[in-house]
Amino acid sequence: MQLPPKVTERAFTRLAEIGAADQGKALRIAVEGGGCSGFQYEIALDDPATDDLVLEGHGQSVVVDSVSLPFLSNAVIDFTEELIGARFVIENPNATSSCGCGTSFSM
């Protein structure tokens, strides 16, 4: 059974800080073929499409297209700030391995 991805409060708060909704944008999370492990995440501010799954919080939106959705079942979309920088991250229980960059994974 596929469960939709979850978005943390930190991720929605960061989207609000950068004013994504004020620009009419949502955070798009997509999965594409490529990267050093077979699949890679594409994370960008984008316009929502009619067939996207829309996850909302704090007046902000995160969208996932229908092709990427099975790869992100029950994943957690978060925002982290570390010494090396701040970024949106995806904790994906479906990934069997990932590379050091954190944007590439295999299933």
MOGI-V478536 format. One record per pair of residues at least 6 apart in sequence whose C-alpha atoms are under 6 Angstrom apart, sorted by the first residue. I is the first residue (numbers start at 1). GAP is how many residues later the second one is. Records with the same first field share a line. If there is no record, write none. Layout:
# MOGI-V478536
I = GAP, GAP
This chain:
# MOGI-V478536
2 = 71
3 = 70, 71
4 = 69, 70
5 = 67, 68, 69, 70, 71
6 = 70
7 = 69, 70
8 = 70
10 = 69
11 = 67, 68
21 = 39
25 = 20, 21, 22
26 = 19, 20, 35, 36
27 = 17, 18, 35
28 = 15, 16, 17, 18, 34, 35, 36
29 = 13, 14, 35
30 = 11, 12, 38
31 = 9, 10, 37
32 = 7, 8
33 = 6
34 = 6
35 = 69
37 = 67, 68, 69
38 = 68
39 = 65, 66, 67
40 = 63, 64
41 = 62
52 = 11, 12, 13
53 = 10, 11
54 = 8, 9
55 = 6, 7
75 = 16, 17
76 = 14, 15
77 = 12, 13
78 = 10, 11
79 = 8, 9, 10
80 = 6, 7
95 = 11, 12
96 = 10, 11
97 = 8, 9
98 = 6, 7
